[in-house]
C-alpha cells in the first residue's frame, strides 16, 4: 500500500470539527492546502451491513446523556472564546449519509471546499437540518452545483460506493472521533490538538 500523506477527518455533525475547520482556515491556511480532507460519519444500516461483509467494524459508540450535557457546556465555552455566533441545531431524524455523501458528490466536481463551508454554515450558524435532502439541494444552488445531484447523492449507487471507501479509510486509520489529524504514524485527536499537528507537520517538512 502506498504511503499516505498528512490528512484530517472532519464531520458536519460535530461542533468540535466545525471549530477545528474554522481554526484551520484562519490560523493554518498553508496546512489546510497541504493535507487531505476526509469525511467521517455514522453510516446507515445498508452501509453497515456492507462494511460488515468486508469485516470492517467502525469504533463508534453512542453518546451518553452525561457526555451530551457536558458537550453542550463545553462547546458554548469554546465558541465564546473564538467569538463565534452559533445555533445548536435540532436533528429530528438524523441521516448523516445525506450530507456526507453530498460532500463526496460535490468534491467530484471540484466544489468540495465550497460545500464544506456551506454545510457547516447551514448547520452551526443557521441551525438548518442537514439530514434533509432539500437542504443539500439549496446548498447546491448556493455553490453552483446541480442541486438534484446533491439532493440525491445518498441514493446514488456510485456515490455510496465512494462512501464505503471513505468509511474503510477511517477504519484503516483507526479513527474514533473528530477532528482527527494524522501525519506519518502520529495521530492527533481533538480541536485543541490542531496546533500540535500543524507544528509537527511543519517540522517534518523542514
N, C-alpha and C positions, 0 to 999 in steps of 0.2 A: 504494500500500500504506500502511495506517495506521501511524503511528509507534508503535513498540513501547516498552513501559516497561522498567524495570530487571528483570533476570532472572538466574537462575543455573541451570546444568546440573549435575545430580548423577547418580551411578551407584552401584548397590548392589555392583557388582564392586570398586570402588576403595576401598582403605583411606584414601586421602587425602580422598576425597569424604566418607567416614564421619566423619573427624575435622573436616572443614570444617562438616559438618552439626552436630556437637556444639558446635563453636566458635560457629557462627551462632546457635544457640538460647541458648547460655549467655551470650555477650557482646553479641550484637546482636539481641535478640528483636524490637525495633521494625523493624529492617531485614528480618528474616525474614518479618514480616507484611506488608511493603510491596512485596515483589518476587514475580515469577512463578517458579514451581518447574517445571523441565522435565527429563525423564529423558534419559539418554544411555546407549546400549548398542550392542554389536556385533550386528547383526541376523543372522538365519538366512538360508539361501540363497534361499528363496522371496521374502523381503523384499528381499534384494539384487537379485534379478532384476527385481522390480517397480520398484525405485528406478532401476536402470539403464535401464529402458524410458523413464523420465522424465528421463534424463540427469543423474541425481543420483549422485554418487560421494562416499562418505564418506572422510575423510582418516585412516582407521585403519591403523596399521602394527603387525604382530605384534611382540611384545616379545622382545628378545634374552635369552639366558641371563644375560649380564653385567648387563643392566639389572634383570632379575628378582632377582638376588642382591643388588644394591645396594638395591632397594626393600625387601627383607626386613630389611636392616640399618637403613635409614632409618626405616621405619615403627616398628620397635621403639624407636628413639630418641624419635620424636615421641609415641608412646603413653606412654612413661615420663614424658616432660616434662609430659604432661597428666594423669598419674595414672590412666590408663585400663588396665583389665584387658581384654586381647583374646585371641582364639583365632584362629590363622591357619587358615582353612578349607581343606579339600581339595575340589577340583572334579573328580569322576571323569568327568563328561560334561556340561561347561558348556553351558547353553542360556539365554542371558541374556534372551531374549524372555519366558521363563516368569515371571520376577519383575517385569520392567519393564512388560509388558502387564497383569499382575495389578494393578500400581500404577494404571495408567490405568483399569482397571475399578473399583478402589476409589475413585479420585478422582471417577468418575462418580456415585457415591452419597454423596459428601461425606465420605469417610473416607481421603482421600489422605495427610494428615499422619500419621494413626494407622497406616496401612500402612507408610509410610516408617520410622517409629520401630520397628515390629515387624520389618520386613525387615532393617534394619541390626542390630538386636539379635540376630536369628536368625543372621546371617552372621558378624558380627565379635565377638560376645560368647558365643554358644552353639556356633559352628562348624557350623551346620546347612547342608545343601545347598539353596540357594535355586533351583537348577535343577530340583528335584524338585517336580512339581505338588502332591504331598501336603503339602509344606511350606507352599505357598500356601493349601491348604485349612485347615491348622492355624492359620495367621495369620488367615484369615477368621473362624474360630471365636473367636479371641482378641479381635478388634476389632469383632465383631458384624456382619460382612458375610457374605452367603451363601457358604459355603466352596466350593460347586460352581462358582459364578461365578468365583472367583479361581483355582481349580484348573484350569479350562478356558479361562481368558481368552486364552491363547496360541493356542487353536484357534478362537476366536470371530471370524468374518469382520469384524464391526463393530468389535471392539476392535483387530484387526490393521489395519484402515483408519485408526483413530486413531493407531496406532503408526507407520504410514507418514508421516502428517502430522507427528508428533513428530520423526521422523528427517529429514524435509525441513526442519524448522525449524533443527535443528543444522547442517544443510548450508548453509542461507542465512546463518547466523550465523558460519560458518567455525570451528566448534568442533572442536578436535583432541584434547581431553583434558578431564579433570575433576579437581577442581572448576573451573568456568569461569563467571566473573561478567561481566555486561555492563551498562553504563549509558551511554545515548547511543551515541557512537562509540567509547567507551573499553572495552577488554577487559582482564580480569584473570584469569590462569591460575595455579592452584595454591593450596593451603591457606594458604600464607604471604602471599597477596595479598588475603585476605579483609579485613584491617584497612584496607588502602588503598581497596578497593572501598567499604567502609562509610563511610569518611571522605569519599570523592568523592561518594557518593550524598547524604550529609547536607549537604555543601557546596552541591550543586546545589539541594537542597530549600530551603536557607536563602536 
